[in-house]
Structure formats: structure tokens, C-alpha cells
Amino acid sequence: PYIIPEDGTLIAWGGHLHMYGISLAFIKNGKEMDTFFAEKNPRGLVDRVRSVYIPSRILDVPISFKKGDIIDMRAVYEKPADLFYPAAMALGYLLIDFESR
């Protein structure tokens, strides 16, 4: 989790999942605000690094933050139980405007 240091506005976000990734959710103060679901890459790129395509999103209605809000992300994976590695990784990024208030 991350604590927002000052008031701001989330204007876009995105992320990355590895193989078997199903979804990536953005969470604010314990409430799921937005979720991406894995898609077929529209550019038809071959998956050479075993990653899952999820598009970035510019929000139609920006999400406001107040100083002290807690944000987090949750990745969901459906991988075989006997897969040789026990964990999975996801990455999320946020584009936050702290200047325009």
C-alpha cells in the first residue's frame, strides 16, 4: 500500500502481468475503483517474454485523492498448482496530477 502525501487526481493508470495473469485492480481506501482484465494484444505481437497484455487507461472521470488516502493494487493469477515457481508478479503505474487543484 501507498499513502498519498497530498491532495491530487488520478488521470490515468496501467500495468503489467506475467503469464497466467487474469486481472489487475486499483484500490483506494479498501474499495476497488477500477480493474483491468487480460486481453489479446491488438497489435498481434508474439509473447516472447511470457507477459500478459493489459491496456493503459485514461480515465473519463478522474479519481480524486485526499492527503492520507491509502492506495493499493491487487493482481489475480490462475496458474497451475504444480508450476515450478510458487509466486507471481505484477506491476502497476499511476499518473497522478498533484498540481491542478
Secondary structure, DSSP 4 states (H G I P E B T S, - for coil): -EE--S-EEEEEEEEEEETTEEEEEEEETTEEEEEEE-B--TT----SS-EEB---EEEEEEEEE-TT-EEEEEEEE---TT-SSS---EEEEEEEE-S--
